[in-house]
Amino acid sequence: MGMNYLHSVLCRSKLWECASATRIVPWALTGLDLGACALEIGPGYGANIASLRRRAATLTGVEIDPVLATRLRERSGSDVRVVDGDGAAMPLPDNEFNSVVCFTMLHHVPSPPRQDDLFAEAFRVLRPGGVFAGSDGLDSLSFRLMHVGDTCVPVPPRTMADRLARAGFTDIDIATRSKMFRFRARRP
């Protein structure tokens, strides 16, 4: 998964952390209880860690980029357990988490089959009754321009419910607003 230079500067900025904490995470998770033990797939530069720590007693992040994983460990200390790994093949046991979340990263997964693998992995590591939730950007010309030179495989929200159902999820809800969509589903 790659990010162009300007995109990486934005994603590690205080501006992005503020946008995530005040708009993205609250909208994606409104009305949801993450339970005691949460997992974030693809925490990247860690913009969501503070918001998620207020919602769960323990937080784990699975990060594919070893440089970002090291940075997260140094920056976050004991606030998050950082695991080096691919969200589509997580080195974690079955049924470990009450919730799995991911924000604005699905489009960086390099193909729809790998995205589906990530959904299946989220299902696998969730405890029965656990929630999988998050958000991603809507495909548009401006979205594509921001991702020039990046891995960018937008997820069409209209396909999300079927894809999550194929992974085994129930109680699926997809909602869109101006430039993003959110999803939530449960492991029965």
Secondary structure, DSSP 8 states (H G I E B T S, - for coil): ----HHHHHHHTSHHHHHHIIIIIHHHHHTT----SEEEEE--TTTTTHHHHHTT-SEEEEEES-HHHHHHHHHHHGGG-EEEESBTTB-SS-TT-EEEEEEES-GGGSSSHHHHHHHHHHHHHHEEEEEEEEEEEE---HHHHHHTTTS------HHHHHHHHHHTT-EEEEEEEETTEEEEEEE--
